[in-house]
Amino acid sequence: MPSSQSAPLSRRWAWRSWLFGATRLFVVGLLLGWLYGWAGPRLYPPATRFGFGWGMAHGACMPMALPALLMGKDVDIYSAHNAGRSYKLGYIAGINLCGLVFFGGAFWRPRPQPVSASATDQNHQLR
């Protein structure tokens, strides 16, 4: 194929790839926004003093609140009726745990297995 045709094809492929990624991000955002809009009231039961465990749950779910807020829903992301330091520590731990799971899973790549010395010797013997 001449080089003059490869440039438009690669640009077209780049646009398709970008469009697919943007569409996927939009759909996932809608799903997360809907999920948080549904789960939000259940995460903040009335007449509850929230401690470390609830703080972890609120912190882990807080990143999902952005799509819900962008969709026009007024959702809670932090409880003012908390147990103080333990809730805040749980909230921070929940945010970090959520980030570790999400970004760790998104960017994790298996480490390539090193070639053993015996396999290298066998390759040399075959030549």
VMD Tcl script that draws the C-alpha trace (Angstrom):
set ca {
  {0.00 0.00 0.00}
  {1.40 3.43 -0.90}
  {2.36 5.70 1.98}
  {-0.22 8.28 0.85}
  {-3.05 5.86 1.74}
  {-1.61 4.72 5.08}
  {-1.80 8.18 6.67}
  {-5.61 8.60 6.24}
  {-6.17 5.05 7.45}
  {-4.09 5.62 10.57}
  {-5.91 8.90 11.26}
  {-9.25 7.19 10.78}
  {-8.16 4.40 13.15}
  {-7.05 6.98 15.74}
  {-10.43 8.73 15.56}
  {-12.29 5.43 15.92}
  {-10.14 4.46 18.86}
  {-10.68 7.84 20.53}
  {-14.42 7.74 19.87}
  {-14.69 4.21 21.29}
  {-12.78 5.24 24.43}
  {-14.91 8.36 24.92}
  {-18.12 6.39 24.44}
  {-16.98 3.74 26.89}
  {-16.07 6.40 29.47}
  {-19.46 8.08 29.03}
  {-21.39 4.80 29.44}
  {-19.37 3.76 32.49}
  {-19.91 7.24 33.97}
  {-23.66 6.95 33.45}
  {-23.72 3.52 35.08}
  {-21.65 4.68 38.05}
  {-23.80 7.79 38.44}
  {-26.97 5.71 38.42}
  {-25.45 3.18 40.85}
  {-24.37 5.87 43.30}
  {-27.74 7.63 43.02}
  {-29.37 4.32 43.99}
  {-26.84 3.35 46.70}
  {-26.31 6.82 48.17}
  {-29.37 6.88 50.44}
  {-28.53 3.37 51.65}
  {-25.01 4.44 52.60}
  {-26.29 7.23 54.85}
  {-29.02 5.73 57.06}
  {-30.71 8.29 59.35}
  {-29.90 8.46 63.07}
  {-26.55 6.69 62.66}
  {-23.26 7.87 64.09}
  {-20.72 6.86 61.49}
  {-17.39 5.36 62.55}
  {-14.36 3.85 60.81}
  {-16.21 1.19 58.79}
  {-18.82 3.60 57.49}
  {-16.02 6.07 56.73}
  {-14.29 3.42 54.59}
  {-17.55 2.72 52.74}
  {-18.19 6.44 52.14}
  {-14.60 7.03 51.03}
  {-14.58 4.04 48.68}
  {-17.82 5.17 47.03}
  {-16.95 8.87 46.90}
  {-15.27 8.76 43.43}
  {-18.56 7.42 42.02}
  {-20.31 10.56 43.21}
  {-18.85 12.73 40.44}
  {-20.96 11.24 37.63}
  {-24.06 11.39 39.86}
  {-23.39 15.05 40.65}
  {-22.83 15.80 36.95}
  {-26.15 14.09 36.19}
  {-27.88 16.61 38.49}
  {-28.40 14.42 41.54}
  {-27.59 15.98 44.91}
  {-25.85 13.03 46.58}
  {-23.94 12.92 49.85}
  {-20.20 12.32 49.79}
  {-19.33 12.87 53.45}
  {-21.29 12.60 56.68}
  {-21.22 15.53 59.08}
  {-22.70 13.24 61.76}
  {-19.61 11.14 62.34}
  {-17.50 9.79 65.19}
  {-14.63 12.20 64.52}
  {-11.11 11.03 63.86}
  {-11.99 7.36 63.32}
  {-14.52 8.25 60.60}
  {-12.04 10.57 58.90}
  {-9.32 7.90 58.97}
  {-11.75 5.38 57.51}
  {-12.80 7.86 54.83}
  {-9.20 8.45 53.77}
  {-8.47 4.71 53.85}
  {-11.55 4.05 51.70}
  {-10.53 6.60 49.08}
  {-7.01 5.18 48.93}
  {-8.24 1.59 48.79}
  {-10.62 2.47 45.96}
  {-7.78 4.16 44.07}
  {-5.48 1.20 44.63}
  {-8.04 -1.29 43.34}
  {-9.15 0.83 40.38}
  {-5.80 2.18 39.21}
  {-3.87 -0.91 40.26}
  {-6.19 -3.07 38.19}
  {-6.18 -0.66 35.26}
  {-2.39 -0.35 35.04}
  {-1.23 -3.77 36.25}
  {0.75 -5.73 33.72}
  {2.08 -9.23 34.41}
  {5.82 -9.37 34.76}
  {7.53 -11.25 31.94}
  {8.91 -14.59 33.04}
  {12.70 -14.80 32.84}
  {14.11 -17.43 30.53}
  {15.82 -20.17 32.51}
  {19.44 -21.03 31.82}
  {18.55 -24.61 30.80}
  {16.13 -23.34 28.13}
  {18.86 -21.07 26.76}
  {21.34 -23.99 26.65}
  {18.80 -26.14 24.79}
  {18.31 -23.40 22.18}
  {22.08 -23.22 21.59}
  {22.32 -27.00 21.23}
  {19.57 -27.03 18.60}
  {21.48 -24.58 16.37}
}
mol new
graphics top color blue
foreach p $ca { graphics top sphere $p radius 0.5 }
foreach p [lrange $ca 0 end-1] q [lrange $ca 1 end] { graphics top cylinder $p $q radius 0.2 }
display resetview
